[in-house]
Amino acid sequence: MNGLAPWQRVRDAAARLSPRRRRWERFLHELPLDPSELDPPLAPPGRDDFIICGCPRSGTTLLTAVLFQPPRMVTCMEPWDGMRLPPAELFASLRNEVKATGKLSRGRLDLRELSRSGRVRWCVEDETDTEVSVESPWLLGVKWPGYWRYLGSLPRTRFIICLRDPHEVVASFKTMGGRVGEGVQYDTRFNREMNRELLQATSDPALRRVLLFEYVHKRLIPHLARPEVLVVRYERWFDDREELLGDLTRFLDRRVTAEHVDIHRPESGALSRRDRDLIARYCTTAAPLGYAPN
C-alpha cells in the first residue's frame, strides 16, 4: 500500500489511462534539458536575475507570487522553456519577451487570479498571457524547484532556497498524489537520474516520499551559508513575516511587500504513524536544517 486514500488511487489510475495523460507524459518525456550534459563553464544569468528553488511543496510557489511586483520585479513560475534552455538563455528570452510585447506569456502562476483576488493558483502555461509593465533596471526571478541543480555551476547567481518542516512536506506529497505522491518528480531528462535512484532505492512510495526530501536537501545543505543564497523558511510567512520581508528586501535590493497576496496557513495533511516513523528513521537532514525529525 502506498498510503494514499482510495479516491486518490482511483483518480491517479484513471488519469494514467486517459489520452490527455498520455500526451502529457509524452510532452514531458521529450523535454531535452539535462544540466549534467551542459558544457562547462555555464554562462550565468544577468546580475538582475535570480532563481527560486528548493524541495517541492516547500513554499516556492507562494514566494514566486509574493515577488511578482512589477514594475520593479517580475517572477515566472516553472516555464517549460526552463526544461529546454540553460539558465542564461532562458532569462534572456523572458526579458526579450517582456520588452518586445509588454506581456509575460510563460509560466504557470495564475497572474490574473493573483491580481484579482490575491489567491495563489496554478494554471496552464499558455493561459497566463498577462500584460507586464517594467521600469529599468528590473529584477527577473525564475522558479523551478529543481534548479538547485545549478547551485554548483552558477556561483555568482542569486538563489532563494525555500525550506519547510519535513513532516509538512511529506504530508503535502501524500495529499497531492500523482508522481510526487509516489515520491518522484516529473518524468523529464532533467529529473531522470534522481527518479531512477529513488525508484531503485525502494518500491515503497511512503518511504520514497521521505527519500525524495532527503535527496534534495542533502544537495542543498552545502550551499545554504553562501552569501549569494537566501534561505526562506515557509513557517516564517506565518510567524515572522515582517522580518522575512526585510530579509528579502535586503537580499534583492528592492522593497518587498506582501499585501497583494492572500497568505494563509494551509491545513496540514494527515501523516500515519508509519509515515512519522519513516521520517524519524530516514530523514537525516531534518536536524541540520533546524527541524525536529520526530
N, C-alpha and C positions, 0 to 999 in steps of 0.2 A: 504493500500500500504506500502511496506517495504522500499521504497526509492531506490531500485536497478533499473538499466536500464532494458528495456525489454529483451535485449540479455542476460543479466546476469540471469534473471529469467528463461528464456528458457534453458540456459546452466545448471543451477542448477537442474531444473526439470528433464532434460534428464539424468544428472549424477545420480540422485536418482533412476532412473528406470533401470540402467544398471546392468548386473550380476557382473561386476567388482566392481561397487559401493557397491553392497550388500555384496560381500566378504570382502571388506574393512571395512564396518560397523560392520560385524561380528567379524573381527580381533580386531578392537578397543574395542568392547563390551566385549571381552574375556580377555583383559589385566587385570591382577589381582590386581595391587597395589593401595591401598588407605592409605596414610600416617596416617590417623586418627586411623587405625587399627593396627599400629605397636606398639609393646610393649616398653614402656619407661624403662630406658633411651635409646635413639637412639645412636647406635655406630657411631662415626664421621668418615668421610674420613681421609686420611693421611694429614700430615702437608704440603705436597707439592701439595695438591688437592684444587681446588676452584670451585665455582658454579657461573654460569652466569644465571640471571633470570630477571623477570620484566613482565610488561604487554606485550601481543603480539603486534607486529608492532611497537616496541619501539627501535629497533636497536640491539636486541640480536644477530641476525644472522651476521650483519656486525662486531660486536665486536668479535664474535667467529672466523670469518675469519681473522681479524687483529691479534688475539692472537694465531693463528696457526703458530708457528715459531719454528719448530724443528731445531736443536736437544735440544733447551732449554725449549720449551713449546709445548705441543700438546693440541688441543681442539677437542671435539667431540660434534656435534650438534644433539640433540634430538635422541639419540639411543633408540630404542624401549625397550631395556632391562631396561631403566630407568623407564618404567611403569611396570616392573616385579620385580626389585630388589631394596632394600633400598640403600641409597647412598654409604655406606661403601663397600657393596658387589659389587655395580656397578663399582665404581672406581677401586677396586681390580681386577675385571675381565678385565677391559680395560687395566690396566697396565700389567696384565699377558699376554694378547693377544699381545701387542706390544713387550714385552720381548721375548715371545716364537716364534713369527712369523716374527717380524720386519715389521708388517703391522698393519693398522687400517682398519677394515672391517665394522665397525658400524658407525652410524651417517648419517645425510642427507645433509651435506655440500659437494658440488661437489669439492673435493680436487684437482682433475685432472684439472678442468677448472680454479680453483684458481691459480694453479701452472703455467698453460699455459698462461692465459690472465689477471689474477688478478680479474676476474669477480666473484661476489658473487652470486652463484646459488644453488638451492636445487637439490637433486637427490633422487632416490630410495635408501634405505639403503644398499641393497646388491650389489649396483653398485659402491660403494665408496671405494672398496678394493684398498688401497694405501700403498706403501712402506713408512715407517717412521723410520728414524734413530734418536736415542736419546742419550744424554750424561748425566749420573747420576751426581747430582740429577736433574731430570727434572720435570717440573710442568705439571699437567694434569687438564684441565678445562672441565666441562660438562655443556652444555647449554640446559636447559629446562625452558621456561618462567614460568611455573607453579611451579618450585622448590622454589619459595618464600614461599611455604607452610612449608619448612623446616627451615625457619629463626628462629622460636622459639625453635626448638628442636636441633639445631646444633650451639650453642652459640660461639664456638671457630673456626668454619669453616669460611674461607674467602668467602664472597659473593660479586659479582659485579652486581649491580642492574641498569638496563637501564631505563631511563626516557625520555619522549618525550611530546611535547605540545599536550594536549587533542584534539585540532582541527585536528592536523595531524594524530593522532592515529585513531580517529573516522572516518576520511576521508579514511584512509587506510583500516579499517574494511569494509567500504562500497564498496570500489573498489575491494577488494579481493573476496567478495561474499562468497558462501559456508556457513559453520557454523559460522565463525567469522562475516560474513555479517549479520547473523541472531542474532548476539550478544551473542553467546555461544561458547564453546570450544569443542574439540574432545569428543565424547561420550565414555569416559573411566571411570572406577571406580575412578580414580584419580580426575576427574573433575565433578563427578556426583552430589555432593552436591551443588557446585557452579551453575552448569547448572540448577538444579531443582529450586534453589532460584531465578535465573534470569527469568526463564520461568514462575514461579508463580507470579513474580512482575508485568509483563506486557505481553500482546500479541502483542505489537508494536515493531517490530525489530529496528526501528530508535531509540526509547527510550532505548531499551535493549542494543544497542551498547554503549550508554553513561553509562548505569548502569554497563556494564562489565568493563569499565575503572574505574568506581568508586569502584566496588567490590574489584578489585586487589589493587588499590592504598590506600584504607583505611587500608588495611592489611600490606602494605609496609611502610607507613609513620612512624609507631612507631620504626622501625628498622634503619632508614636511617642515624642516627647520631652515630651508633655503630662503634667502631674502627675496627671491623672485616668486615665492609661494605664499599665498594667504590661505589659512585653514578656516573654513566656515562650518561650525558645528550646528547641525539642524536644530538642536534644542535651544540655541540662543535666540531664535526667532520669537520664542515664547517667554524666555526667562531673562534675556539680556539684550533686547532688540536695539535700543538706542546706542549702546556701546558697540554692538556689531555693526550698525550703520556707520558709526565713526571709524571703525577699523577699515571698512570698505572704502570710505571716503579718502582716508589717508593712503591706502594702497593704490587706488586708481587715480588719485589726484583730481577727483571730481566729486562734488557734493552728491551723496546718495541718500535718497529718501525712500519711503515705502508706502506713502499714503494712497498710491494708485493701485495697490494690490490688496485683495481680501486674504489676510493671513489668519488662519485659524488652526488650532491643533487638531489633527485628524484622530478619529478613534483608532485605538491600537487593534491590530489583528490578533486573532487567537493563536497562542502557541500551546501545543500539548506538552505534557510532562517530558515526553521523549525529545521534542524539539529543544526544550531548555537543557536537557541532559546533554544533547549533542553540542549545543553551543558551549556549555561549560567544559566539555571534554576536548573539543577540537578548535575552539576559537582562541588561538594563542595570541592573536593581535589585539584582543579587547583591552587588556591592561596597558600595553604600550600606547594605545590610542586614548587612554584615560577613561575607559568604560569597565564596569564590573562584568565578568563573564558569567556570574551566577544570577 
